[in-house]
Amino acid sequence: MNVTDRYVADFKAFVGNGAAGAPPWLKQIREGAIARFAELGFPTTKQEEWRFTSVAPIVDTRFSHPASRIPHPGLTEIGSLLIGPGPRVVLVDGRYAPELSSAADQRSGVRVGSLASAVADGPSSELAREHLARHARWHDSAFAALNTAFLADGAFVHVPAGVTLEQPLELLFLSSGRPGADGPTVSHPRSLVVIERGAEAAVLETYAGLGDGVYWSNAVTEIVVGEGARVELYRVQREGPRGLQVATTHSRQERDSLLGVHVLTLGAALARHDITAVLGGAGAELILNGLYLLRAGQHADHHTVIDHAQPHCASHEYFNGVLAERAHGVFNGRIIVRPGAQRTDSKQTNNNLLLSTEARADSQPQLEIYADDVKCTHGSTVGPIDQNQLYYLRSRGLSAQAARSILTYGFGAEILDRMRRPAVRERLDRLVRERLA
């Protein structure tokens, strides 16, 4: 049995072991997704989209789904992963943990909770049916297809039209990282975030490992931003030192909406994040920021696609990477301007700071423009700390180490300064300082 057949066999066991109770529409999606995964198989470095990233550590490891509920951590243990006492959804190894979660104030109609419950529950079920697995392109990605096939639980966020949330909504995905009787485990966490017309909200996604074992987190997030809505998504990846993560984030924006996506990558031995943003309504604006801090032998690959499908839209993308020791960072950014998407304003920048001669960065910014009245720019840089800046700080009495620390932090703070929520920004600033220290 090859590795693809093995996951197909695991899917049949999954369907026969409790997943059979899903509604017919979800069963149909699952069946289509596993069939598509069987067709695609795992990608290889011979494919252009994966030529800098080998998924051999995933393919060569026999992962199993956790057979039994692993004891959950307490609130004290996960306290350092949370921003505050606001509404939160916590999942452990892909399973909703109600004792660690807290509900939102439902008087305004806001729903924050388990995706499995939303699929099975009245009005939320109709909303889930309308959007779940309708945006993330699992037909094109083996990993997204596998997540969709094993879709069982996750986080569900629904903010009704006109509602403004003062506190960020937190989605915390924990991997136990403690090998069980069957060896390394895999989870397929899913998030569906629907922010309706004129609403305002901030959502914080955190992925973290509790142990130092080998595990694989295969995550998919779908974000729907209604007409005139204002949304901030903060995504923090703090997986364990031997953890593996492949993730897909897909957003769709309607007319005159604003979406800010801020990505902070710190953990995992191997990480791949595919981000697709579709500006599907005229006047939509996207702010996409990313910061990856890598060391030792870490490998992180960010692939972004910004799809300008309508006219008068704007996107501003900034990704910075700090790479130390033998770390390898990959950035591939693609901007598409569709025919008829006139008056597009798009900017893409990727900068990489190498702190070691063994560190490596591969950067590929791309533009595909099919309209003639646009303003689009892109660029990338890769290099060590500027020696002139270092000399200037040392001439002011700073040691070489202090000068390097200041310049490195300033390089990362450029991304942090683009975040609008002070509480979240301060929390992420502390994480960056701790890592750089």
N, C-alpha and C positions, 0 to 999 in steps of 0.2 A: 504494500500500500504506500503510495507516494504521499507527500505532505498535504497536497490539496485534497486527496481522497480522505485523508484522516480527518480533516476539518468537516468535510461533508458528512462523514460518519458521526462525528460529534454533534452535528446539527440534527441528525435524525434522532439521536439519543435525547437531545435537548427538547425537541418537539414532543417526544413521547414521555417526558418527565416533568409535567406541570405546565409547559408552555402551550399545550393544546387548548387551554381555556381562553386564548386570545380571540378577539372579534374576527370575523371572516376577512375584513379588509386588511388587518394586520397580518394574518396568516398568508394572504396572497402576496403582500410585500415581502415577507420573509422568504417565501419560496422563490420568488423572483430574484431576491438578493443572493441566496446561496447558489442558485443556478448561474448567476453572473460571476460570482466568485470562482466557481468551478471552471468557467470559460477563461477568465483572466489569469488565474494563478498568481502567485506572489511575483512582484516585479524583480528584475535583475539589473545589474549595472550596465547591461547592453542597451537598456532603454534610456532615451535621452533624459527623461524626467527623473531618472534615478542613477545617473552615471557617477555621481559623487557620493552616493549613499548605498551601502550594501546592507540588506536586511537579513544576511546570513545568521546573525545571532537569534533572530526570530524563527527563521525557517529550520535551523538545525536544533532547536530546543523543543522538547515535547512539553507543551503547556496543557494544563487541564483546568476546567472550571472548578472553583471551590465547591467541594461536594457537600460541605456542611457549614453552618454559620460559625465563623471565627469570632471569639470573644471581642467585643468592641472596646475601643479605648474609652476613657472617661472624658468629660468635658475639660477637666484640668489638663489632661494629656494633649488635647487638641487646641487648647486655648491660644497657644502661640501662633496657630495657623489662622485665627479669626481676627477680623477687624474690630468688631464690637458686638453688642448684644442684639443686633437687628435680626430680621428674619433670615433663616438659613435652611438649606437642605444638605444633609450629610449622607453620603453613600460610602459603604465599606465593601471593597471588592465587588463593586457593581450593584450592591443591595442597599435599599433605602434603610436608614437607621433612624426610626422615629424618636428614640430616646435622646439622640444627639441633635435633632432638628428642632426648629421653632417656627410656628406659623406666622404668617403676615396678618395684619389687620384686615379682615375680610369685609368690614363694613363698606369699604369703597369698591368691593368686587375683586380685589387683587387675589390671585391664587398662586401660592408658592408651595410646592410639595413634590410628592412622588409622581413620576411619569406613569408608572403602572396604574396608579389610582386614577390619574386623569384620563387614561385611555378607557377605563371601565366606568367612568362617572359622568352621566348625563350631559350637561352643556359642555363640560370640558372635553368629553369624548368627541363631540362634533368638531371642536376646535383642533384637537389632536389629529383627527382624521383628515382635516383640511390641510394641515401643514406638516405632519410628521412624515419624514422620508420623502417629502415632495421637493425639497430644496437641495440638500446635500447630494452631490452627483455620484451616487453609488454605482451607477452604470459604468463609470469611467475609472473607478478606484477599487482595487481588490480589498483594501483595508476598510473603506467605507461600506463596501458590500458585505464584508464579514461582520462588521458591527451591526448593520441593519438586519442581517439574518439572525443574529443572536439577540436582537433587541428585546429586552425583558423589563428593564427598569432604568431610571435615571432621574433627572431633575426637570420639573415643569414650572414655567413662570408665565403668568398671564396678567398683564396690566391693562385694564379696560381704557377706553377712550376718555381723554381729558383728565386722567388721574396723574398727580405728581407725587412721587415717592421721595421723601426726605432722606431716608436711610438706604444705603446700598443693600441689595439682596445678595446673600452669599451662597454659593454652591461649592461644597467641599467634597472632593472625590479622593478617598483614601484607599491605598493599596496596602494590604497587610505586610507584604514583603517577607512573609515567614513561610518557607516551603512546608507544605503539608505532606500527607502520606503519598500523594500522587506526584510530588515534585513541584516545579514552578507552576504558577497559576496565571491565568489570563482573565481580564475583565473587559467588558465592552460598555463603558458608561455612555449615556446619551443625554443630551440636553435639548429641550425645545423652549425657546424664549419668544413670546409673542407680545409685542408692545403696540397697542392700537393707536389710532389716529389722535394726535395732539397730546399724547401721554409723555411723561418724562420719568426716566428711571436709570439707575446704575446697577450693574450686575458684576459681581466679582466671582470668577471661577478660579479655584485653587486645586491643583493636582499634587498630591504629596504621598510619599512612601513612609510607612511606619517602621519598616525593618530594612535590613541590608541584604536581603536575599534577592535572587533573580526572579523577576516577574515582568509581565507585559500588560500595559494599559493601552487599549485601542479605543480612542474616544472620538465622538462626533457631536458637534454642537450646531444647531440650526437657529438662526435669529431672524425674526420677521419684524421690520420696523415700519409702522403705519404712516400714513400721510401726516406730515407736520410733526411727527414724534421726535423726541430728543433722547438719545440712548448712549450710555457709556458702558462698554464691556472691558473689564480688566481680567486678564488671564495670567495666572502665575503657575509656572511649572516647577515643582520642587520634588520631583521623584527621587527615589533612593539611588545610591551610588552604582548599583548594579541593575537598576530598573531600566526597562525599555518602554518607550512611548511613541505611538504613532497617532496623530490627531488630525481631524478635519474640522474646520470652522467655516460655515457657509452663512452669509448674510444676504438678505434682500431688503432694499429700501424703496419706499414709495415716494411720491411727490413731496418736495420741500422738507424732507426729513434730514436729520443729522445723526450720524453714527460715529462714535469714537471707539476704536479698538486698540487696546494697549496690551502688548504681550511682553512678559518678563520670563526668560528661560534661564534657569539656574541648575536644574538637576538632570538625572538620567545619564546612563552611559551612552545610550543611543536615543536620539529624539528626532522625529520628523513631524512637521506641522504644515499642513496645506490650508491656506486661507484663501477663500474665494468670496469676493464682495461684488454683488450685482446692484448697480444703481439703476433701478427699474422705473423710476419716476422722475420727471423733469424737475430740476432744481435741487436734487438730492446732493448732500455733501458727506464725504467720508474722510475721517482722519484715522490713519493707520500707523501706529507706532510700535516699534519692537526694540528690545534690548536683550542680548544674550551674553552671559558671562560664563565662560567655559574654562576648564583647567584640566590637568592630568591628561587622560586620553579621551575626554568627552567629545562626542560628535553630535552636532545639532544642525538640522537642515530645515530652512524655512522657504517654502514655495508660496508665493502670493500671486493671485490673479484679481485685478480690479477691472470689472466689466462695465464700461460706460455704455449703457443700452439706450439712454434717452438724452436729449439735448439739455444744455444749461446746467450740467452737473460738474462738481469739483471733487477732486481727491488729492490728499496730501499724505505721502507715505515716507516715513523716516525709520530706518533700521540701523542700529549701531551694535557692533559686536566687539567684545574684549576677550582675547584669546591668549591663554597662558600655557606654558609647558608644551604638551603634545596635542593640545586641543585642535579640533577641526570644525570650522564654521562654514556653512553653505547658505547662500542666499540666491534665490531665483525669483525675480519680480517681473511680472508681466502686466502691462496695461493694454487693454483693448478698447478702442473707440469704434463703436459700431456705425455702419452707414446711417446717416441722419442724426447722429449725436453731435450736432453742431454746438459751437460755443463751449466745448469741453475745456476745463482747466485742470490739468493733472501734473503732479510733480512727484518724483520718486528718487530717493537718495539712500544709498547703503554705504556706511563707513565701517571699517574694521581696524582695530588697534591690536597689533601683535606685540605681546610682551616677551616672546621667546623666539629664538631662531628656528625652533622646531614646530611652532604653531603655524597653522595653515588656514587660509580663507579663500573660498571660491565664490565669486560674485558675478551674477549674470542679470543685469537689468535689461528689460526688453520693452519695445513699443510696437503695437500693431494699430495703425491708424487708417480708418476707412472713411474719414470725413475731412473736409478741407478747411473748415473754420475752427481751428482748435489751438490751444496753447499747452504743449506737453514737453516736459523735460525729464531727463533721468541721468544718473551718474553714480559712480562708486569709487571708493578709495580703499587701499590696503597698505598698511605700513606701520612702522614702529613709532614710539613717542618722538615728537618733534624735538630735536636736540637744541634748537634755539630757545624754545620754551623752557626746556629743562635747565639750560644754562642761565636763563633769566631768573628763575626761582632760586637756583643755587647761589646766584650772585646776591640775593637778598637774605642769605644766611641759612637757608633750609638745607637739610641733609639730602643726599641723593635719593634715599628711600622716601623721605617726606615729599620731595618734589614729584617723584614718580606717582605717589599715591594721590596727590592733589590733581595732577593732570589726568590720571585714569578715572578718578571719580567725576571730574568735570566732563569727561567724555560720555560717561553714562548718564549724568544728571541732565544732559541736553535732552534726553528722551523723557526723563521723569518730569521735567518742567512743562511738558506738553499735556500733562494730565490735569483734568479740571477739578476733581474731587480732592480737597485738602486732606481729609482723613485717610483716604486710600493712598494718596501720594506720599504722605509721611510714613505710612507703614511700609510701602515698597522702598522708600528711601533707606529705611533702617536695614531692610534685607540686602540692598545693594552694598551698603557700608559694611555689613557683617561679612559678606562674601569677599569684598576687596581687601578687608583687613587680614 
